[in-house]
Amino acid sequence: MPKFSPPKAKAHTVRTSLRIPKKMLTQIEVEMKASRYNLKQRNLWVNEAILNLLSRIDYAALIAEEFMEAGSTTPIPVTLNDSINAKINVSLKHVEVEEGIVKDRSALLRTAIIQRLLTASGLQLSDKSMLRLKEAKDTD
């Protein structure tokens, strides 16, 4: 007699679209390949990038400084899990309060991707280095 089991609960997700420069998309694909992610795992890679960014003590300043010039961009679909989506919403409110600037979801996602690419290339400053730079800037 066959066994029947209840269907597995699926994690809730949020689909969104993100506009990024075409060169950034190429760099994402290069880094994913170097890190042994396949193209079907881009959502996982982006979700991890978001968590990495939000774990930094200076994430609000990084997001506040993000900007994108008009020009050659390409949209990519991204699926975020519910937990990360909730963290994004809280973080954007924190950026608004701490930095006095309103940023959208795309700014946070691009910042997360940029920071992950910088980390992979060894160019990202540590949290402590960024905090020292910010403190020095505040005392000037």
C-alpha positions as CSV (number, residue, x, y, z in Angstrom):
1,M,0.0,0.0,0.0
2,P,1.5,3.4,-0.9
3,K,2.3,5.9,1.8
4,F,0.8,9.3,1.6
5,S,2.4,12.2,3.3
6,P,1.2,15.7,3.7
7,P,2.7,18.2,1.2
8,K,5.8,20.0,2.4
9,A,5.2,23.5,3.6
10,K,6.7,25.9,1.1
11,A,8.6,28.9,2.4
12,H,6.8,32.2,1.6
13,T,8.7,34.3,-0.9
14,V,8.4,37.7,-2.4
15,R,9.2,38.3,-6.0
16,T,10.7,41.7,-7.0
17,S,12.6,43.2,-9.9
18,L,15.9,45.0,-9.6
19,R,17.5,47.3,-12.2
20,I,21.3,47.0,-12.2
21,P,24.0,48.1,-14.7
22,K,24.7,45.5,-17.3
23,K,28.4,45.3,-16.3
24,M,27.3,44.5,-12.7
25,L,25.2,41.6,-14.0
26,T,28.3,40.2,-15.8
27,Q,30.4,40.6,-12.6
28,I,27.7,38.8,-10.6
29,E,27.8,35.9,-13.0
30,V,31.6,35.8,-12.8
31,E,31.6,35.8,-9.0
32,M,28.8,33.2,-8.8
33,K,30.8,30.9,-11.1
34,A,34.0,31.4,-9.1
35,S,32.1,30.7,-5.9
36,R,30.6,27.5,-7.4
37,Y,27.0,28.8,-7.7
38,N,25.1,28.1,-10.9
39,L,22.9,30.6,-12.6
40,K,19.8,29.0,-11.1
41,Q,21.1,29.8,-7.7
42,R,21.2,33.6,-8.3
43,N,18.3,34.1,-5.8
44,L,20.3,32.3,-3.1
45,W,23.4,34.3,-3.9
46,V,21.4,37.6,-3.7
47,N,19.6,36.6,-0.5
48,E,23.0,35.7,1.1
49,A,24.4,39.1,-0.1
50,I,21.5,40.9,1.7
51,L,22.1,39.0,4.9
52,N,25.8,39.8,4.7
53,L,25.1,43.5,4.2
54,L,22.5,43.7,7.1
55,S,25.0,42.0,9.5
56,R,27.4,45.0,9.1
57,I,27.1,47.7,11.7
58,D,27.6,50.4,9.0
59,Y,24.9,49.1,6.6
60,A,22.7,52.2,6.9
61,A,25.5,54.5,5.8
62,L,26.4,52.2,2.9
63,I,22.8,52.2,1.7
64,A,22.4,55.9,2.1
65,E,25.4,56.5,-0.1
66,E,24.2,54.2,-2.9
67,F,23.1,55.9,-6.1
68,M,22.7,54.8,-9.7
69,E,23.0,57.0,-12.7
70,A,20.6,56.7,-15.5
71,G,21.9,54.8,-18.4
72,S,22.4,51.2,-19.5
73,T,20.7,49.0,-16.9
74,T,19.0,45.7,-17.1
75,P,16.2,44.4,-15.0
76,I,16.6,41.0,-13.2
77,P,13.9,39.1,-11.3
78,V,14.8,38.3,-7.7
79,T,12.9,36.0,-5.2
80,L,13.4,36.9,-1.6
81,N,12.3,34.7,1.3
82,D,9.8,36.2,3.7
83,S,12.3,36.6,6.5
84,I,14.8,38.5,4.4
85,N,11.9,40.7,3.0
86,A,10.9,41.6,6.5
87,K,14.5,42.5,7.4
88,I,14.7,44.7,4.3
89,N,11.6,46.6,5.3
90,V,12.9,47.2,8.9
91,S,16.4,48.1,7.6
92,L,15.0,50.7,5.1
93,K,13.1,52.4,8.0
94,H,16.4,52.3,10.0
95,V,18.3,54.0,7.2
96,E,15.6,56.7,7.0
97,V,15.9,57.4,10.8
98,E,19.7,57.1,11.1
99,E,20.8,58.7,7.8
100,G,17.8,61.0,7.2
101,I,17.3,59.7,3.7
102,V,14.6,57.6,2.1
103,K,15.9,54.7,0.0
104,D,14.0,52.0,-1.8
105,R,14.4,48.2,-1.9
106,S,16.5,48.4,-5.1
107,A,19.1,50.6,-3.4
108,L,19.5,48.1,-0.6
109,L,19.7,45.1,-3.0
110,R,22.3,46.9,-5.2
111,T,24.3,47.8,-2.1
112,A,24.2,44.2,-0.9
113,I,25.4,43.0,-4.3
114,I,28.2,45.6,-4.6
115,Q,29.4,44.8,-1.1
116,R,29.5,41.1,-1.8
117,L,31.4,41.7,-5.1
118,L,33.9,43.9,-3.2
119,T,34.4,41.3,-0.5
120,A,35.0,38.6,-3.1
121,S,37.7,40.8,-4.7
122,G,39.3,41.7,-1.4
123,L,38.4,45.4,-1.7
124,Q,35.8,45.8,1.0
125,L,36.7,47.6,4.2
126,S,35.9,45.8,7.5
127,D,33.1,47.1,9.7
128,K,35.7,48.5,12.1
129,S,37.5,50.4,9.3
130,M,34.3,51.8,8.1
131,L,33.3,52.9,11.6
132,R,36.7,54.6,12.1
133,L,36.3,56.5,8.8
134,K,32.8,57.5,9.8
135,E,33.9,58.7,13.2
136,A,36.8,60.7,11.7
137,K,34.4,62.3,9.2
138,D,32.0,63.2,12.1
139,T,34.8,64.9,14.1
140,D,35.9,67.0,11.2
